[in-house]
């Protein structure tokens, strides 16, 4: 695996009106990829797709959704013990599993449930069409932000298995420590802002509504130029 070619950090904390504005801000940091051949923008569904749509339009690059499902701790669904991505990539956080005393059977049950939901979303967004082929391409993986990084890490590893030329992780906001961890797996990490008091992705958004399947389908069906 190539060593990371870049790591961009904006020191000042900033906020965004919504995911579209965040996408435009992020696109401004990705200008070197504009109109370049072999660039593919993948938005992590669902919240990353509106951000990715703005980036794809600005770069004149194709857009697709990449489905990742967080594996929540039983009884504490917001606490991630891992993530599952399109293509079967699985990331587990052994420390969380051990500290929360999650059994092997419980882990299997969560994986089975989220695998079914992942397949449902794949069908809902693309029907029978497979996810865009990353082979030989510069893949820009986009989400609306990263906290623990489990979902993005699963996405990076799944895309890496498809033999891309390089992988760029691009997010409007993230925890500094998580972005640095991802920089060890991706070829480049671009993050617009890393608030020193980071608590949650939604803290930098005025509008952080839950993105639905219909919104994802609409964004994917709109040409990006």
N, CA and C of each residue as an Amber inpcrd file, in Angstrom:
protein
   675
   0.8420000  -1.1870000   0.0000000   0.0000000   0.0000000   0.0000000
   0.8810000   1.2420000   0.0000000   0.5080000   2.2400000  -0.8020000
   1.2770000   3.4680000  -0.8440000   1.1490000   4.2360000   0.4590000
   2.1970000   4.9640000   0.8080000   2.1110000   5.8150000   1.9870000
   1.2430000   7.0140000   1.6550000   0.5900000   7.6390000   2.6520000
  -0.2830000   8.7790000   2.3930000   0.4750000   9.9040000   1.6970000
  -0.1350000  10.4500000   0.6310000   0.5220000  11.5090000  -0.1170000
   0.1800000  12.8910000   0.4040000  -0.7750000  12.9920000   1.2920000
  -1.1370000  14.3080000   1.7970000  -2.0940000  14.2180000   2.9620000
  -2.0690000  15.2360000   3.7790000  -2.9890000  15.2880000   4.9120000
  -3.3110000  16.7580000   5.1410000  -4.5390000  17.1570000   4.8440000
  -4.9260000  18.5590000   4.9040000  -5.7390000  18.8310000   6.1540000
  -5.3180000  19.8220000   6.8930000  -6.0660000  20.2070000   8.0810000
  -6.2750000  21.7120000   8.0930000  -7.4990000  22.1270000   8.2950000
  -7.8010000  23.5340000   8.4920000  -7.8680000  23.7830000   9.9900000
  -7.0700000  24.6900000  10.4830000  -6.9740000  24.8690000  11.9320000
  -8.1910000  25.5800000  12.5150000  -8.7800000  26.4880000  11.7500000
  -9.9010000  27.2250000  12.3190000 -11.1750000  26.3810000  12.2520000
 -11.9750000  26.4870000  13.2730000 -13.2480000  25.7730000  13.3040000
 -14.2730000  26.5440000  12.4840000 -14.9930000  25.8450000  11.6510000
 -16.0430000  26.4980000  10.8720000 -17.3030000  25.6520000  10.9020000
 -18.4060000  26.2810000  10.5500000 -19.6860000  25.5850000  10.5340000
 -20.2730000  25.6640000   9.1240000 -21.2890000  24.8100000   8.8780000
 -21.9070000  24.7300000   7.5600000 -23.4220000  24.8370000   7.6990000
 -24.0360000  25.4810000   6.7300000 -25.4920000  25.5800000   6.7560000
 -26.1230000  24.1960000   6.6170000 -25.5940000  23.3850000   5.6910000
 -26.1240000  22.0490000   5.4530000 -25.0530000  21.2290000   4.7340000
 -25.3980000  20.0270000   4.3440000 -24.4300000  19.1410000   3.6870000
 -24.0050000  19.6780000   2.3250000 -24.8990000  20.3660000   1.6330000
 -24.5410000  20.9140000   0.3280000 -23.4500000  21.9780000   0.4670000
 -23.6190000  22.8650000   1.4240000 -22.5910000  23.8850000   1.6390000
 -21.2680000  23.2320000   2.0420000 -21.3510000  22.2030000   2.8810000
 -20.1390000  21.4880000   3.2930000 -19.4640000  20.8480000   2.0860000
 -20.2580000  20.3050000   1.1730000 -19.7060000  19.7020000  -0.0330000
 -18.9990000  20.7150000  -0.9060000 -19.5610000  21.9070000  -1.0100000
 -18.9270000  22.9480000  -1.8210000 -17.6050000  23.3950000  -1.2000000
 -17.5900000  23.4890000   0.1280000 -16.3430000  23.8570000   0.8060000
 -15.2790000  22.7860000   0.5980000 -15.6880000  21.5500000   0.6630000
 -14.7550000  20.4390000   0.4810000 -14.2610000  20.3770000  -0.9630000
 -15.1700000  20.6570000  -1.9050000 -14.7880000  20.6580000  -3.3130000
 -13.6900000  21.6780000  -3.5780000 -13.7320000  22.7940000  -2.8440000
 -12.7050000  23.8050000  -3.0180000 -11.3230000  23.3220000  -2.6360000
 -11.2540000  22.3490000  -1.7530000  -9.9730000  21.7870000  -1.3270000
  -9.5210000  20.6490000  -2.2360000 -10.4000000  20.2440000  -3.1530000
 -10.0950000  19.1190000  -4.0420000  -9.9310000  19.5670000  -5.4960000
  -9.6640000  20.8450000  -5.6820000  -9.5960000  21.4150000  -7.0270000
  -8.5720000  20.7660000  -7.9310000  -7.5380000  20.1780000  -7.3720000
  -6.5000000  19.5550000  -8.2020000  -7.0220000  18.3420000  -8.9660000
  -8.1990000  17.8240000  -8.5620000  -8.7720000  16.6590000  -9.2410000
  -9.8030000  17.0580000 -10.2930000 -10.0220000  18.3450000 -10.4880000
 -11.0690000  18.8190000 -11.3990000 -10.7500000  18.4420000 -12.8420000
 -11.7430000  17.8580000 -13.4920000 -11.6720000  17.4550000 -14.9020000
 -10.5220000  16.4940000 -15.2040000 -10.0480000  15.7930000 -14.2110000
  -9.0020000  14.7920000 -14.4410000  -9.6430000  13.4590000 -14.8150000
  -9.0130000  12.7440000 -15.6980000  -9.5150000  11.4370000 -16.0990000
  -9.3320000  10.4330000 -14.9570000 -10.2630000   9.4970000 -14.8880000
 -10.1140000   8.4080000 -13.9430000 -10.4240000   8.7480000 -12.5040000
 -11.2150000   9.8170000 -12.2750000 -11.6300000  10.1710000 -10.9170000
 -13.0520000   9.6760000 -10.6870000 -13.2850000   9.0130000  -9.5790000
 -14.6020000   8.5000000  -9.2080000 -14.9350000   8.9700000  -7.8000000
 -16.0980000   9.5950000  -7.6410000 -16.5400000  10.0820000  -6.3370000
 -17.5820000   9.1160000  -5.7730000 -17.3140000   8.5870000  -4.5910000
 -18.2490000   7.6800000  -3.9160000 -18.7010000   8.3150000  -2.6130000
 -20.0070000   8.5210000  -2.4750000 -20.5630000   9.0700000  -1.2460000
 -21.0560000   7.9520000  -0.3520000 -20.6140000   7.9490000   0.9050000
 -21.0890000   6.9300000   1.8440000 -22.5580000   7.1940000   2.1390000
 -23.3860000   6.2090000   1.8190000 -24.8260000   6.3670000   1.9990000
 -25.2190000   6.1230000   3.4700000 -26.0610000   7.0110000   4.0090000
 -26.7820000   7.9610000   3.1830000 -26.2550000   9.3970000   3.2980000
 -25.7660000   9.7740000   4.4700000 -25.4180000  11.1680000   4.7160000
 -24.2970000  11.7260000   3.8670000 -23.4260000  10.8550000   3.3530000
 -22.3160000  11.3450000   2.5570000 -22.6780000  11.6710000   1.1230000
 -23.8350000  11.2060000   0.6490000 -24.1890000  11.3890000  -0.7560000
 -24.4570000  12.8600000  -1.1160000 -25.2100000  13.6370000  -0.2990000
 -25.3890000  15.0530000  -0.6480000 -24.0640000  15.8230000  -0.6910000
 -23.1400000  15.4860000   0.1810000 -21.8200000  16.1210000   0.1780000
 -21.0760000  15.7250000  -1.0980000 -21.1010000  14.4340000  -1.4080000
 -20.4000000  13.9180000  -2.5810000 -20.9740000  14.4750000  -3.8690000
 -22.2780000  14.7180000  -3.9080000 -22.9230000  15.2710000  -5.1150000
 -22.3250000  16.6230000  -5.4780000 -22.0920000  17.4640000  -4.4890000
 -21.5020000  18.7810000  -4.7430000 -20.0660000  18.6490000  -5.2460000
 -19.3370000  17.6960000  -4.6900000 -17.9390000  17.4800000  -5.0960000
 -17.8820000  16.9560000  -6.5240000 -18.7040000  15.9630000  -6.8350000
 -18.7160000  15.3870000  -8.1810000 -19.0700000  16.4420000  -9.2270000
 -20.0330000  17.3060000  -8.8990000 -20.4290000  18.3520000  -9.8400000
 -19.2890000  19.3410000 -10.0650000 -18.6030000  19.7140000  -8.9950000
 -17.5050000  20.6860000  -9.1060000 -16.3110000  20.1040000  -9.8540000
 -16.0650000  18.8070000  -9.6780000 -14.9040000  18.1730000 -10.3070000
 -15.2200000  17.6120000 -11.6890000 -16.5170000  17.6340000 -12.0800000
 -16.9640000  17.0170000 -13.3330000 -16.5750000  15.5380000 -13.3600000
 -16.8950000  14.8730000 -12.2570000 -16.5520000  13.4640000 -12.0910000
 -17.8170000  12.6410000 -11.8640000 -17.8050000  11.3550000 -12.2120000
 -18.9660000  10.4970000 -11.9520000 -19.1810000  10.2880000 -10.4490000
 -20.4450000  10.0630000 -10.0970000 -20.8470000   9.8930000  -8.7030000
 -21.5580000   8.5660000  -8.5260000 -21.2940000   7.9140000  -7.4030000
 -22.0640000   6.7330000  -7.0230000 -22.1400000   6.6880000  -5.5030000
 -23.0590000   5.8790000  -5.0070000 -23.1940000   5.6890000  -3.5600000
 -22.4270000   4.4510000  -3.1370000 -21.8430000   4.5120000  -1.9570000
 -21.1570000   3.3550000  -1.3950000 -21.8090000   3.0790000  -0.0460000
 -22.3320000   1.8750000   0.1080000 -23.1200000   1.5560000   1.3010000
 -22.2410000   0.9760000   2.3980000 -22.3100000   1.5930000   3.5560000
 -21.6070000   1.1260000   4.7480000 -22.6000000   1.0920000   5.8890000
 -22.5750000   0.0390000   6.6730000 -23.4680000  -0.0690000   7.8230000
 -22.6620000  -0.1690000   9.1120000 -22.9550000   0.7240000  10.0190000
 -22.3260000   0.6610000  11.3380000 -22.8660000  -0.5380000  12.1000000
 -21.9990000  -1.2230000  12.8180000 -22.4040000  -2.3300000  13.6810000
 -22.5000000  -1.7970000  15.0940000 -23.7200000  -1.5390000  15.5400000
 -23.9250000  -0.9580000  16.8600000 -23.9030000  -1.9890000  17.9640000
 -23.4080000  -1.5890000  19.1170000 -23.4100000  -2.4580000  20.2910000
 -24.8630000  -2.7300000  20.7060000 -25.2440000  -3.9790000  20.9470000
 -26.6090000  -4.2790000  21.3840000 -26.9960000  -3.4670000  22.6170000
 -28.1140000  -2.7590000  22.5120000 -28.5630000  -1.9130000  23.6100000
 -27.9640000  -0.5240000  23.5840000 -26.9220000  -0.3260000  22.7850000
 -26.2590000   0.9870000  22.6380000 -25.9590000   1.1700000  21.1560000
 -27.0050000   1.2670000  20.3520000 -26.8510000   1.2220000  18.8960000
 -25.9830000   2.3430000  18.3400000 -25.8790000   3.4700000  19.0580000
 -25.0660000   4.5860000  18.5700000 -23.5760000   4.3370000  18.7800000
 -23.2400000   3.3810000  19.6240000 -21.8400000   3.0550000  19.8820000
 -21.4010000   1.9810000  18.8940000 -20.4370000   2.3180000  18.0320000
 -20.0110000   1.3950000  16.9890000 -18.9950000   0.3890000  17.5190000
 -19.2630000  -0.8850000  17.2360000 -18.2620000  -1.9150000  17.5350000
 -17.6200000  -2.4020000  16.2370000 -17.9950000  -1.7320000  15.1260000
 -17.4140000  -2.0690000  13.8380000 -18.2750000  -1.5480000  12.7160000
 -17.9750000  -1.9860000  11.5040000 -18.7390000  -1.5580000  10.3350000
 -18.6140000  -2.5980000   9.2250000 -19.6190000  -2.5880000   8.3490000
 -19.6910000  -3.5160000   7.2250000 -19.8900000  -2.6840000   5.9630000
 -19.1780000  -3.0080000   4.8840000 -19.2460000  -2.2050000   3.6610000
 -19.6060000  -3.0420000   2.4540000 -20.0400000  -2.3430000   1.4010000
 -20.2880000  -2.9910000   0.1160000 -19.0650000  -3.8060000  -0.2820000
 -19.3100000  -5.0070000  -0.8030000 -18.1960000  -5.8610000  -1.1820000
 -17.7760000  -6.8130000  -0.0850000 -18.3810000  -6.6710000   1.1110000
 -18.1220000  -7.6080000   2.1900000 -17.0300000  -7.2380000   3.1650000
 -16.4380000  -6.0520000   3.0480000 -15.3940000  -5.6470000   3.9950000
 -15.9860000  -5.4930000   5.3980000 -15.3040000  -6.0400000   6.3740000
 -15.7680000  -6.0270000   7.7530000 -14.6600000  -5.4960000   8.6560000
 -15.0030000  -4.5170000   9.4810000 -14.0670000  -3.9630000  10.4640000
 -14.7020000  -4.1140000  11.8370000 -13.9640000  -4.7230000  12.7800000
 -14.4540000  -4.8890000  14.1440000 -13.5050000  -4.1920000  15.1180000
 -14.0900000  -3.5350000  16.1200000 -13.3100000  -2.8930000  17.1730000
 -13.2790000  -3.8310000  18.3740000 -12.2000000  -4.5820000  18.4930000
 -12.1020000  -5.5840000  19.5610000 -12.1420000  -4.9580000  20.9430000
 -11.6180000  -3.7420000  21.0790000 -11.6220000  -3.0790000  22.3820000
 -13.0310000  -2.7620000  22.8470000 -13.8630000  -2.2650000  21.9250000
 -15.2550000  -1.9640000  22.2700000 -16.0140000  -3.2530000  22.5770000
 -15.8180000  -4.2690000  21.7570000 -16.5040000  -5.5480000  21.9590000
 -16.1640000  -6.1370000  23.3240000 -14.8810000  -6.0610000  23.6930000
 -14.4530000  -6.6100000  24.9810000 -14.9630000  -5.7740000  26.1430000
 -14.8390000  -4.4530000  26.0420000 -15.2240000  -3.5830000  27.1570000
 -16.7270000  -3.6030000  27.4040000 -17.5190000  -3.8030000  26.3310000
 -18.9740000  -3.8490000  26.4700000 -19.4820000  -5.2770000  26.6620000
 -18.5490000  -6.2310000  26.7210000 -18.8810000  -7.6340000  26.9500000
 -19.9010000  -8.1680000  25.9440000 -19.6600000  -7.8500000  24.6970000
 -20.5250000  -8.3320000  23.6180000 -20.0880000  -9.7500000  23.2550000
 -21.0250000 -10.6770000  23.2240000 -20.6980000 -12.0740000  22.9330000
 -20.5300000 -12.2990000  21.4270000 -19.8840000 -13.4030000  21.0700000
 -19.7160000 -13.7570000  19.6640000 -21.0700000 -13.9130000  18.9780000
 -22.0230000 -14.5010000  19.6990000 -23.3500000 -14.6870000  19.1270000
 -24.0110000 -13.3450000  18.8320000 -23.8700000 -12.3860000  19.7510000
 -24.4420000 -11.0590000  19.5320000 -23.7940000 -10.3670000  18.3340000
 -22.4810000 -10.5130000  18.2060000 -21.7820000  -9.9280000  17.0620000
 -22.3260000 -10.5170000  15.7680000 -22.4860000 -11.8340000  15.7290000
 -23.0090000 -12.4930000  14.5260000 -24.4120000 -12.0010000  14.1930000
 -25.2510000 -11.8350000  15.2190000 -26.6230000 -11.3810000  14.9950000
 -26.6490000  -9.9780000  14.4020000 -25.8110000  -9.0980000  14.9130000
 -25.7610000  -7.7280000  14.3970000 -25.2520000  -7.7270000  12.9590000
 -24.2280000  -8.5280000  12.6830000 -23.6770000  -8.6020000  11.3210000
 -24.7370000  -9.1020000  10.3480000 -25.4910000 -10.1420000  10.7370000
 -26.5370000 -10.6850000   9.8590000 -27.6140000  -9.6390000   9.5880000
 -28.0200000  -8.9210000  10.6360000 -29.0690000  -7.9070000  10.4730000
 -28.5900000  -6.7760000   9.5580000 -27.3780000  -6.2990000   9.7850000
 -26.8740000  -5.1800000   8.9950000 -26.5120000  -5.5980000   7.5680000
 -26.1380000  -6.8640000   7.3810000 -25.8940000  -7.3650000   6.0290000
 -27.1660000  -7.3230000   5.2100000 -28.2860000  -7.6930000   5.8330000
 -29.5800000  -7.6500000   5.1470000 -29.9640000  -6.2140000   4.8050000
 -29.7340000  -5.2790000   5.7230000 -30.0580000  -3.8760000   5.4680000
 -29.1480000  -3.2920000   4.3980000 -27.8790000  -3.6980000   4.4040000
 -26.9530000  -3.2310000   3.3750000 -27.4320000  -3.6770000   1.9940000
 -27.8420000  -4.9330000   1.8820000 -28.3310000  -5.4530000   0.6030000
 -29.5950000  -4.7200000   0.1660000 -30.4760000  -4.4030000   1.1220000
 -31.7040000  -3.6680000   0.7880000 -31.3720000  -2.3000000   0.2090000
 -30.4150000  -1.6210000   0.8360000 -30.0550000  -0.2830000   0.3570000
 -29.3670000  -0.3320000  -0.9980000 -28.5470000  -1.3410000  -1.2050000
 -27.9130000  -1.4990000  -2.5120000 -28.9840000  -1.6000000  -3.5970000
 -30.0000000  -2.4180000  -3.3590000 -31.0770000  -2.5800000  -4.3400000
 -31.8670000  -1.2900000  -4.5070000 -32.1080000  -0.5960000  -3.3920000
 -32.9000000   0.6340000  -3.4330000 -32.2030000   1.7280000  -4.2310000
 -30.8910000   1.8090000  -4.1470000 -30.1590000   2.8870000  -4.8080000
 -29.7860000   2.5670000  -6.2490000 -29.4910000   1.2920000  -6.5270000
 -28.9770000   0.9560000  -7.8570000 -29.7480000  -0.1500000  -8.5670000
 -30.6840000  -0.7860000  -7.9140000 -31.3550000  -1.9110000  -8.5290000
 -30.3700000  -3.0540000  -8.7250000 -30.2500000  -3.5360000  -9.9520000
 -29.3290000  -4.6370000 -10.2380000 -27.9470000  -4.1440000 -10.6670000
 -27.7800000  -2.8310000 -10.7680000 -26.4910000  -2.3030000 -11.2100000
 -25.4740000  -2.3810000 -10.0750000 -24.2790000  -2.9310000 -10.3350000
 -23.2560000  -2.9980000  -9.2790000 -22.6550000  -1.6250000  -9.0060000
 -21.9740000  -1.4970000  -7.8870000 -21.2880000  -0.2470000  -7.5760000
 -20.2280000   0.0030000  -8.6310000 -19.9530000   1.2740000  -8.9170000
 -18.9740000   1.6410000  -9.9340000 -17.6240000   0.9640000  -9.6610000
 -16.9910000   0.4990000 -10.7240000 -15.7310000  -0.2290000 -10.6130000
 -14.5790000   0.7380000 -10.2880000 -13.8710000   0.5290000  -9.1730000
 -12.7890000   1.4390000  -8.7900000 -11.4380000   1.1060000  -9.4240000
 -11.3490000   0.0070000 -10.1530000 -10.0590000  -0.4720000 -10.6590000
  -9.3320000   0.6060000 -11.4750000  -8.1090000   0.9110000 -11.0580000
  -7.2720000   1.8510000 -11.7730000  -7.6660000   3.3110000 -11.6400000
  -8.6260000   3.6080000 -10.7860000  -9.1270000   4.9780000 -10.6670000
  -8.6710000   5.6490000  -9.3730000  -8.7330000   6.9680000  -9.3890000
  -8.5630000   7.7350000  -8.1530000  -9.9400000   7.8520000  -7.5260000
 -10.1470000   7.1700000  -6.4240000 -11.4550000   7.1290000  -5.7760000
 -11.4880000   8.1150000  -4.6160000 -12.4390000   9.0330000  -4.6630000
 -12.6400000   9.9880000  -3.5650000 -13.8220000   9.5030000  -2.7450000
 -13.5360000   9.0230000  -1.5460000 -14.5660000   8.5350000  -0.6190000
 -15.0260000   9.6810000   0.2580000 -16.3210000   9.9540000   0.2330000
 -16.8670000  11.1400000   0.8920000 -17.9160000  10.7590000   1.9300000
 -17.8310000  11.3860000   3.0940000 -18.9010000  11.2760000   4.0860000
 -19.1750000  12.6620000   4.6360000 -20.2650000  12.8160000   5.4100000
 -20.5750000  14.1340000   5.9570000 -19.7430000  14.4470000   7.1900000
 -18.9370000  13.4900000   7.6330000 -18.0330000  13.6820000   8.7650000
 -17.6380000  12.3260000   9.3220000 -16.5790000  12.3350000  10.1340000
 -16.1470000  11.0800000  10.7470000 -15.8780000  11.2970000  12.2310000
 -16.3760000  10.3590000  13.0310000 -16.1490000  10.3920000  14.4850000
 -15.1960000   9.2560000  14.8510000 -15.7160000   8.0340000  14.9820000
 -14.8430000   6.8940000  15.2940000 -14.0710000   6.4270000  14.0730000
 -14.6160000   6.6640000  12.8940000 -13.9470000   6.2770000  11.6580000
 -14.1950000   4.8410000  11.2160000 -15.0050000   4.0870000  11.9570000
 -15.2230000   2.6790000  11.6180000 -15.8400000   2.5150000  10.2340000
 -16.8420000   3.3310000   9.9180000 -17.5020000   3.2180000   8.6180000
 -16.5570000   3.5640000   7.4810000 -15.8120000   4.6530000   7.6330000
 -14.8910000   5.0530000   6.5760000 -13.7550000   4.0460000   6.4160000
 -13.2830000   3.4810000   7.5150000 -12.2200000   2.4880000   7.4320000
 -12.6950000   1.2540000   6.6640000 -13.9290000   0.8280000   6.9330000
 -14.4860000  -0.3130000   6.2000000 -14.5950000   0.0190000   4.7190000
 -14.9900000   1.2450000   4.4120000 -15.1080000   1.6630000   3.0170000
 -13.7460000   1.6780000   2.3300000 -12.7310000   2.2090000   2.9970000
 -11.3810000   2.2580000   2.4250000 -10.8860000   0.8500000   2.1050000
 -11.0710000  -0.0610000   3.0450000 -10.5740000  -1.4280000   2.8390000
 -11.3530000  -2.1440000   1.7370000 -12.6560000  -1.8850000   1.6510000
 -13.4480000  -2.5160000   0.5970000 -13.0370000  -1.9950000  -0.7730000
 -12.8390000  -0.6920000  -0.8860000 -12.4340000  -0.1070000  -2.1730000
 -11.0140000  -0.5340000  -2.5270000 -10.1370000  -0.6060000  -1.5470000
  -8.7560000  -1.0230000  -1.7970000  -8.7190000  -2.4110000  -2.4430000
  -9.6420000  -3.2770000  -2.0550000  -9.6910000  -4.6290000  -2.6310000
 -10.0230000  -4.5950000  -4.1130000 -10.6200000  -3.4740000  -4.5780000
 -10.9590000  -3.3300000  -5.9870000  -9.8360000  -2.7750000  -6.8350000
  -8.6440000  -2.6330000  -6.2500000  -7.4290000  -2.2170000  -6.9410000
  -7.5370000  -0.8420000  -7.6120000  -7.8810000   0.1880000  -6.8250000
  -7.8850000   1.5390000  -7.3890000  -6.4590000   2.0680000  -7.5370000
  -6.2950000   3.1310000  -8.2900000  -4.9900000   3.7850000  -8.3970000
  -4.6260000   4.4160000  -7.0560000  -5.5860000   5.1000000  -6.4310000
  -5.3820000   5.7070000  -5.1230000  -6.7320000   5.9720000  -4.4810000
  -6.7130000   6.1710000  -3.1670000  -7.9360000   6.4550000  -2.4050000
  -7.7510000   7.7550000  -1.6370000  -8.7020000   8.6700000  -1.8330000
  -8.7170000   9.9360000  -1.1120000  -9.9280000   9.9320000  -0.1880000
  -9.7230000  10.1030000   1.0970000 -10.8170000  10.2610000   2.0510000
 -11.0900000  11.7550000   2.1790000 -12.3310000  12.1620000   1.9480000
 -12.6820000  13.5820000   1.9760000 -13.9140000  13.7980000   2.8470000
 -13.7710000  14.6020000   3.8930000 -14.8770000  14.8810000   4.8060000
 -14.8500000  16.3570000   5.2140000 -16.0050000  16.9590000   5.4730000
 -16.0230000  18.3380000   5.9330000 -15.5030000  18.5000000   7.3600000
 -15.7600000  17.4950000   8.2100000 -15.3860000  17.5940000   9.6270000
 -14.9840000  16.2230000  10.1490000 -14.0680000  16.2110000  11.0920000
 -13.6680000  14.9410000  11.6800000 -12.8820000  15.1390000  12.9570000
 -12.7980000  14.0740000  13.7280000 -11.9390000  14.0720000  14.9070000
 -10.4930000  13.9740000  14.4400000  -9.6370000  14.7950000  15.0080000
  -8.2430000  14.8440000  14.5690000  -7.5700000  13.4840000  14.6530000
  -7.7700000  12.7850000  15.7520000  -7.1080000  11.4920000  15.9340000
  -7.5930000  10.4750000  14.9130000  -8.8780000  10.5050000  14.5940000
  -9.4300000   9.5660000  13.6210000  -8.9000000   9.8500000  12.2230000
  -8.8210000  11.1290000  11.8620000  -8.2990000  11.4910000  10.5390000
  -6.8560000  11.0130000  10.3860000  -6.0920000  11.1240000  11.4380000
  -4.6940000  10.6920000  11.3700000  -4.5970000   9.1640000  11.2680000
  -5.4950000   8.4620000  11.9150000  -5.5160000   6.9990000  11.7880000
  -5.8660000   6.5940000  10.3550000  -6.8350000   7.2820000   9.7560000
  -7.2350000   6.9650000   8.3860000  -6.1260000   7.2870000   7.3920000
  -5.2980000   8.2590000   7.7260000  -4.1880000   8.6270000   6.8430000
  -3.1740000   7.4960000   6.7070000  -3.2370000   6.5290000   7.6170000
  -2.3400000   5.3800000   7.5140000  -2.8760000   4.3360000   6.5390000
  -4.1570000   4.4490000   6.1770000  -4.7680000   3.4700000   5.2720000
  -5.1040000   4.0640000   3.9070000  -5.4970000   5.3300000   3.8760000
  -5.8050000   5.9960000   2.6160000  -4.5410000   6.6490000   2.0620000
  -4.5770000   7.0110000   0.7910000  -3.4310000   7.6830000   0.1840000
  -3.4330000   9.1710000   0.5010000  -4.6150000   9.7010000   0.7930000
  -4.7270000  11.1180000   1.1340000  -5.9730000  11.3050000   1.9800000
  -5.9030000  12.1920000   2.9550000  -7.0580000  12.5420000   3.7770000
  -7.2410000  14.0540000   3.7170000  -8.4470000  14.4780000   3.3430000
  -8.7720000  15.8990000   3.2660000  -9.9310000  16.1650000   4.2160000
  -9.6950000  17.0200000   5.1950000 -10.7220000  17.3590000   6.1860000
 -10.7290000  18.8760000   6.3470000 -11.8790000  19.4910000   6.1260000
 -11.9620000  20.9540000   6.1470000 -11.7410000  21.5060000   7.5510000
 -12.3660000  20.8890000   8.5450000 -12.2350000  21.4040000   9.9070000
 -12.1790000  20.2700000  10.9250000 -11.3250000  20.4450000  11.9200000
 -11.2120000  19.4850000  13.0210000 -11.3630000  20.2580000  14.3280000
 -12.6000000  20.4410000  14.7890000 -12.8300000  21.2360000  16.0000000
 -12.0680000  20.6690000  17.1940000 -11.3830000  21.4980000  17.9620000
 -10.6480000  21.0040000  19.1270000 -11.5650000  20.3620000  20.1700000
 -12.8130000  20.8010000  20.2220000 -13.7680000  20.2100000  21.1590000
 -14.7370000  19.2990000  20.4540000 -14.2450000  18.5030000  19.5190000
 -15.1160000  17.6510000  18.7060000 -15.8960000  16.6730000  19.5810000
 -17.2130000  16.6510000  19.3640000 -18.0860000  15.7150000  20.0790000
 -18.9030000  14.8610000  19.1110000 -19.4090000  15.4840000  18.0520000
 -20.2400000  14.7560000  17.0930000 -20.2180000  15.4900000  15.7640000
 -20.4440000  14.7500000  14.6850000 -20.4230000  15.3380000  13.3520000
 -21.4430000  16.4600000  13.2270000 -22.6270000  16.2700000  13.7940000
 -23.6970000  17.2420000  13.6430000 -23.4400000  18.5920000  14.2790000
 -22.4070000  18.7090000  15.1100000 -22.1750000  19.9670000  15.8210000
 -21.7680000  21.1100000  14.8900000 -21.3080000  20.7930000  13.6750000
 -20.8880000  21.8680000  12.7650000 -21.9540000  22.1870000  11.7200000
 -23.1250000  21.5360000  11.7970000 -24.1890000  21.7470000  10.8190000
 -25.3910000  22.4420000  11.4560000 -25.9290000  23.4750000  10.7690000
 -27.1900000  24.0700000  11.2030000 -28.3500000  23.1400000  10.8440000
 -28.2540000  22.5220000   9.6670000 -29.2580000  21.5540000   9.2150000
 -28.5590000  20.2110000   9.0560000 -28.8930000  19.2660000   9.9240000
 -28.2910000  17.9370000   9.8690000 -29.4010000  16.8930000   9.8730000
 -30.3710000  17.0920000   8.9600000 -31.5160000  16.1790000   8.8830000
 -31.0690000  14.7990000   8.4380000 -31.8710000  13.8060000   8.7680000
 -31.5750000  12.4390000   8.3460000 -31.8820000  12.3010000   6.8580000
 -30.8940000  11.8670000   6.0950000 -31.0580000  11.6900000   4.6580000
 -31.7950000  10.3730000   4.4040000 -32.8260000  10.4290000   3.5630000
 -33.6150000   9.2370000   3.2750000 -33.2400000   8.5880000   1.9550000
 -33.7760000   7.4120000   1.7110000 -33.4980000   6.6740000   0.4830000
 -33.9080000   7.4670000  -0.7550000 -35.0620000   8.1530000  -0.7000000
 -35.5420000   8.9080000  -1.8550000 -34.5770000  10.0280000  -2.2170000
 -34.0200000  10.6900000  -1.2110000 -33.0610000  11.7650000  -1.4770000
 -31.8050000  11.2060000  -2.1320000 -31.3450000  10.0470000  -1.6670000
 -30.1640000   9.4170000  -2.2670000 -30.4400000   9.0740000  -3.7270000
 -31.5910000   8.4700000  -4.0030000 -31.9290000   8.1100000  -5.3830000
 -32.0000000   9.3420000  -6.2770000 -32.5950000  10.4130000  -5.7660000
 -32.7090000  11.6430000  -6.5610000 -31.3340000  12.2180000  -6.8810000
 -30.4490000  12.2460000  -5.9000000 -29.1230000  12.8030000  -6.1190000
 -28.3180000  11.9530000  -7.1030000 -28.4640000  10.6390000  -7.0300000
 -27.7260000   9.7540000  -7.9350000 -28.2420000   9.8440000  -9.3620000
 -29.5080000  10.2130000  -9.5230000 -30.0980000  10.2830000 -10.8700000
 -29.8540000  11.6300000 -11.5460000 -29.2920000  12.6050000 -10.8080000
 -29.0330000  13.9310000 -11.3640000 -27.6460000  13.9720000 -11.9610000
 -27.4940000  14.3120000 -13.2280000 -26.1690000  14.3540000 -13.8610000
 -25.2300000  15.3110000 -13.1240000 -23.9560000  14.9220000 -13.0210000
 -22.9710000  15.7640000 -12.3340000 -22.1010000  16.5390000 -13.3090000
 -22.3370000  16.4000000 -14.5830000 -21.5540000  17.1410000 -15.5680000
 -20.3390000  16.4210000 -16.0100000
